[in-house]
Amino acid sequence: MTPAPAPAPVPLGGPRFQTEPAELYREMRRDHGSVVPVVLDGDVPAWLVLGYRELHQVTGDPQLFSRDSDLWSQWDRIPDDWPLLPMIGRKQPSILYTVGERHRERAAMISDALEAVDPFELRSQAEKFADELIDAICPKGETDLIGDYAALLPVRVLATLYGFADEQGPGLVTALNDMINGREGALAGQQHLAASMARLIADRKEAPADDVVSRMLANTAGFDDMEIVQDLMVMMAAGHQPTADWIGNSLRLMLTDERFAASLFGGRHSVAEAMNEVLWEDTPTQNVAGRWASRNTQLGGRRIRAGDLLLLGLQGANSDPQVRTDSSALTGGNNAHFSFGHGEHRCPFPAQEVAEVIARTGIEVVLDRLPDIDLAVPAESLTRRPSPWLRGLNELPVRFTPVPVL
C-alpha cells in the first residue's frame, strides 16, 4: 500500500494569520506535529516550533540552537532586497545576533540602562502622553483607539526615555511599523530608524543627559556606536509595536467580553487580568525569527539539519494542548506563557516592566477619561494587520459621551 504523501510546507503568511490564527495553529499541529515545515517569502524553507516543550528546548539550549544567523544554510538564496531582512538579518551587530559572553555583556548594558528608569517618572510620562492623546479625541464622542491612541503612545514614552525630541515620534512610528510588517517599506523603515538612532547617539556624546542612551554610552564594556545603534533599534522595535498591540488587544477583550464589563464602569481589578489573558490567548508577538541549528539533531520527531532556521511559535506554544489540557483561558497571575520569550535571549526583565507600565497606564487612562466607552462596530468586523509576526488590530472604533479636555 502506497503511503499518503506528507502534507506540503505551510506558507508563513496569508489572510488566515489575520482572521483565524488559533484554528490555523491547530491545523498545523494536527497535520505536522509540534515542529512544522514552513516557507517564507521567496519559498525559503524554515521550521515553525509550535510545541511548548519543544520551544522550551530550543530557547533553553543556545549552543545547539544558536542565535548566530551566519549559520543559516539558505543565505545564497536570499536577495539583497528580501523584505524579511530587517527581521532575519545577516551580520547585524545587535544583541539579537550576539552569542556567548558578549551577549551577556550587552544584555547587562541594556538591563542596567533600563533599570535606572524611575518607575514613578515612567508612569508619570505615560499618563502625560496618554492624557494628551485623549484630550485630542475626548470632545468628539468617537475615535479609533488604535490609530489615534495605542499606535502612538508607547513610542512617545520610549522616545522620551531614550532621549529623542517629542516631535520625532510620528516618524519613528511609521518607520517601525514598516520595518516590522516585512513588506515593501521594510528596508526604508529600517534605514530611517538607524539614521535617527545614529543622530541621537552623536547628540548624546556631545551633551549627555539623564536618559537611556546616555547610560548606554557610559557603559565601560567597550561597545562601539554601531553596536549601540543596532541595540537601540531592537529596543525600540521590541518596546513599541508589541506594547501598542498589548494595549489594543487588551482593550478589545475588555470591550467584547462580559467578564470585564465591571472594569469599563469604574473598576480596576480586571485590567491586569485582561492584560495577562491577552499574553496567553492573543499575544502581540505571535512568531519570532529565529534560531539556527549548529549541528544535525532531532526535535519533535523532525530531523533538523545543521544550518536550518527555526522560528519560535510563541502563540502556538501558548495554546499547546499538551500543557493547556482544559483549553480554558489562563488568567489570575499565571505567567508561564512564552510572550516575552525564554532563555538567555528572552526580553530583559526591566524591559518587560517598562512595557507593562506603559500598557497598563494606557488602558487605565482610557477607562478613567472615557467611562462609558463602547465598541462602535460589531466585534466580528474587527480586522488584524497582515503579519504572521505581530498580531494587532487595524482599527478599534469606539463611541462615548463627549467630555471636556483636561
Solvent accessible surface area in square Angstrom, and as a share of the most:
residue,aa,sasa,rsa
1,M,240,1.07
2,T,120,0.70
3,P,114,0.71
4,A,92,0.71
5,P,124,0.78
6,A,90,0.70
7,P,71,0.44
8,A,76,0.59
9,P,68,0.43
10,V,27,0.15
11,P,88,0.55
12,L,15,0.08
13,G,26,0.25
14,G,42,0.40
15,P,93,0.59
16,R,75,0.27
17,F,11,0.04
18,Q,37,0.17
19,T,101,0.59
20,E,72,0.32
21,P,11,0.07
22,A,57,0.44
23,E,64,0.29
24,L,16,0.08
25,Y,2,0.01
26,R,136,0.50
27,E,43,0.19
28,M,4,0.02
29,R,38,0.14
30,R,173,0.63
31,D,64,0.33
32,H,21,0.09
33,G,29,0.28
34,S,23,0.15
35,V,0,0.00
36,V,0,0.00
37,P,22,0.14
38,V,1,0.01
39,V,32,0.19
40,L,7,0.04
41,D,56,0.29
42,G,65,0.63
43,D,101,0.53
44,V,3,0.02
45,P,55,0.35
46,A,6,0.05
47,W,43,0.15
48,L,0,0.00
49,V,0,0.00
50,L,0,0.00
51,G,0,0.00
52,Y,38,0.15
53,R,140,0.51
54,E,35,0.16
55,L,0,0.00
56,H,89,0.40
57,Q,86,0.38
58,V,1,0.00
59,T,7,0.04
60,G,43,0.42
61,D,46,0.24
62,P,37,0.23
63,Q,139,0.62
64,L,16,0.08
65,F,0,0.00
66,S,10,0.07
67,R,7,0.02
68,D,47,0.24
69,S,2,0.01
70,D,62,0.32
71,L,69,0.35
72,W,10,0.04
73,S,62,0.40
74,Q,33,0.15
75,W,23,0.08
76,D,132,0.69
77,R,118,0.43
78,I,22,0.11
79,P,68,0.43
80,D,135,0.70
81,D,100,0.52
82,W,8,0.03
83,P,39,0.24
84,L,7,0.03
85,L,35,0.17
86,P,17,0.11
87,M,41,0.18
88,I,0,0.00
89,G,1,0.01
90,R,115,0.42
91,K,144,0.61
92,Q,36,0.16
93,P,51,0.32
94,S,0,0.00
95,I,16,0.08
96,L,62,0.31
97,Y,23,0.09
98,T,19,0.11
99,V,66,0.38
100,G,29,0.28
101,E,104,0.47
102,R,80,0.29
103,H,6,0.03
104,R,122,0.44
105,E,61,0.27
106,R,4,0.02
107,A,25,0.19
108,A,49,0.38
109,M,3,0.01
110,I,6,0.03
111,S,23,0.15
112,D,84,0.44
113,A,2,0.01
114,L,9,0.05
115,E,119,0.53
116,A,60,0.47
117,V,18,0.10
118,D,73,0.38
119,P,81,0.51
120,F,168,0.70
121,E,84,0.38
122,L,4,0.02
123,R,86,0.31
124,S,58,0.37
125,Q,34,0.15
126,A,0,0.00
127,E,63,0.28
128,K,101,0.43
129,F,6,0.03
130,A,0,0.00
131,D,34,0.17
132,E,74,0.33
133,L,14,0.07
134,I,0,0.00
135,D,36,0.19
136,A,65,0.50
137,I,4,0.02
138,C,0,0.00
139,P,69,0.44
140,K,135,0.57
141,G,10,0.10
142,E,114,0.51
143,T,16,0.10
144,D,30,0.15
145,L,0,0.00
146,I,20,0.10
147,G,37,0.36
148,D,59,0.31
149,Y,0,0.00
150,A,1,0.00
151,A,16,0.12
152,L,53,0.27
153,L,0,0.00
154,P,0,0.00
155,V,0,0.00
156,R,44,0.16
157,V,0,0.00
158,L,6,0.03
159,A,2,0.01
160,T,49,0.28
161,L,18,0.09
162,Y,3,0.01
163,G,13,0.12
164,F,13,0.05
165,A,46,0.35
166,D,65,0.33
167,E,140,0.63
168,Q,63,0.28
169,G,1,0.01
170,P,87,0.55
171,G,32,0.31
172,L,1,0.01
173,V,13,0.08
174,T,83,0.48
175,A,5,0.04
176,L,0,0.00
177,N,39,0.20
178,D,57,0.29
179,M,14,0.06
180,I,9,0.05
181,N,34,0.17
182,G,0,0.00
183,R,89,0.33
184,E,169,0.76
185,G,23,0.22
186,A,0,0.00
187,L,49,0.24
188,A,65,0.50
189,G,4,0.03
190,Q,36,0.16
191,Q,123,0.54
192,H,80,0.36
193,L,0,0.00
194,A,29,0.23
195,A,44,0.34
196,S,2,0.01
197,M,0,0.00
198,A,49,0.38
199,R,130,0.48
200,L,10,0.05
201,I,3,0.02
202,A,54,0.42
203,D,82,0.42
204,R,45,0.16
205,K,114,0.48
206,E,153,0.69
207,A,59,0.45
208,P,103,0.65
209,A,51,0.39
210,D,133,0.69
211,D,8,0.04
212,V,0,0.00
213,V,0,0.00
214,S,11,0.07
215,R,64,0.23
216,M,2,0.01
217,L,44,0.22
218,A,76,0.59
219,N,48,0.25
220,T,136,0.79
221,A,42,0.32
222,G,61,0.58
223,F,24,0.10
224,D,82,0.42
225,D,59,0.31
226,M,106,0.48
227,E,25,0.11
228,I,4,0.02
229,V,6,0.03
230,Q,26,0.12
231,D,0,0.00
232,L,0,0.00
233,M,11,0.05
234,V,30,0.17
235,M,16,0.07
236,M,0,0.00
237,A,16,0.12
238,A,60,0.47
239,G,16,0.16
240,H,0,0.00
241,Q,8,0.04
242,P,26,0.17
243,T,3,0.02
244,A,4,0.03
245,D,7,0.04
246,W,12,0.04
247,I,0,0.00
248,G,1,0.01
249,N,0,0.00
250,S,0,0.00
251,L,1,0.01
252,R,54,0.20
253,L,17,0.08
254,M,1,0.01
255,L,21,0.11
256,T,49,0.29
257,D,36,0.18
258,E,155,0.69
259,R,123,0.45
260,F,4,0.02
261,A,41,0.31
262,A,58,0.45
263,S,0,0.00
264,L,16,0.08
265,F,149,0.62
266,G,61,0.59
267,G,21,0.20
268,R,62,0.23
269,H,136,0.61
270,S,5,0.03
271,V,0,0.00
272,A,42,0.32
273,E,62,0.28
274,A,0,0.00
275,M,5,0.02
276,N,15,0.08
277,E,8,0.04
278,V,2,0.01
279,L,12,0.06
280,W,7,0.03
281,E,71,0.32
282,D,11,0.06
283,T,1,0.00
284,P,5,0.03
285,T,25,0.15
286,Q,6,0.03
287,N,2,0.01
288,V,41,0.24
289,A,7,0.05
290,G,0,0.00
291,R,15,0.06
292,W,0,0.00
293,A,0,0.00
294,S,48,0.31
295,R,139,0.51
296,N,87,0.44
297,T,22,0.13
298,Q,112,0.50
299,L,4,0.02
300,G,38,0.36
301,G,76,0.73
302,R,61,0.22
303,R,145,0.53
304,I,0,0.00
305,R,124,0.45
306,A,51,0.39
307,G,5,0.05
308,D,30,0.15
309,L,1,0.01
310,L,0,0.00
311,L,0,0.00
312,L,7,0.03
313,G,0,0.00
314,L,4,0.02
315,Q,12,0.06
316,G,0,0.00
317,A,0,0.00
318,N,0,0.00
319,S,44,0.28
320,D,5,0.03
321,P,74,0.47
322,Q,122,0.54
323,V,56,0.32
324,R,15,0.06
325,T,121,0.70
326,D,98,0.51
327,S,94,0.61
328,S,49,0.32
329,A,42,0.32
330,L,43,0.22
331,T,35,0.20
332,G,72,0.69
333,G,51,0.49
334,N,59,0.30
335,N,106,0.55
336,A,56,0.43
337,H,20,0.09
338,F,5,0.02
339,S,12,0.08
340,F,42,0.17
341,G,15,0.14
342,H,47,0.21
343,G,24,0.23
344,E,64,0.28
345,H,36,0.16
346,R,99,0.36
347,C,40,0.24
348,P,36,0.23
349,F,135,0.56
350,P,14,0.09
351,A,22,0.17
352,Q,21,0.09
353,E,83,0.37
354,V,11,0.06
355,A,14,0.11
356,E,81,0.36
357,V,39,0.22
358,I,1,0.00
359,A,0,0.00
360,R,78,0.29
361,T,0,0.00
362,G,0,0.00
363,I,0,0.00
364,E,19,0.08
365,V,12,0.07
366,V,0,0.00
367,L,6,0.03
368,D,90,0.47
369,R,29,0.10
370,L,1,0.00
371,P,68,0.43
372,D,60,0.31
373,I,7,0.03
374,D,69,0.36
375,L,18,0.09
376,A,36,0.28
377,V,51,0.29
378,P,84,0.53
379,A,46,0.36
380,E,152,0.68
381,S,59,0.38
382,L,29,0.14
383,T,77,0.45
384,R,20,0.07
385,R,31,0.11
386,P,72,0.45
387,S,4,0.03
388,P,6,0.04
389,W,4,0.01
390,L,11,0.06
391,R,29,0.11
392,G,0,0.00
393,L,3,0.01
394,N,62,0.32
395,E,95,0.43
396,L,0,0.00
397,P,31,0.20
398,V,1,0.01
399,R,123,0.45
400,F,16,0.07
401,T,80,0.46
402,P,77,0.48
403,V,39,0.22
404,P,114,0.72
405,V,82,0.47
406,L,143,0.71
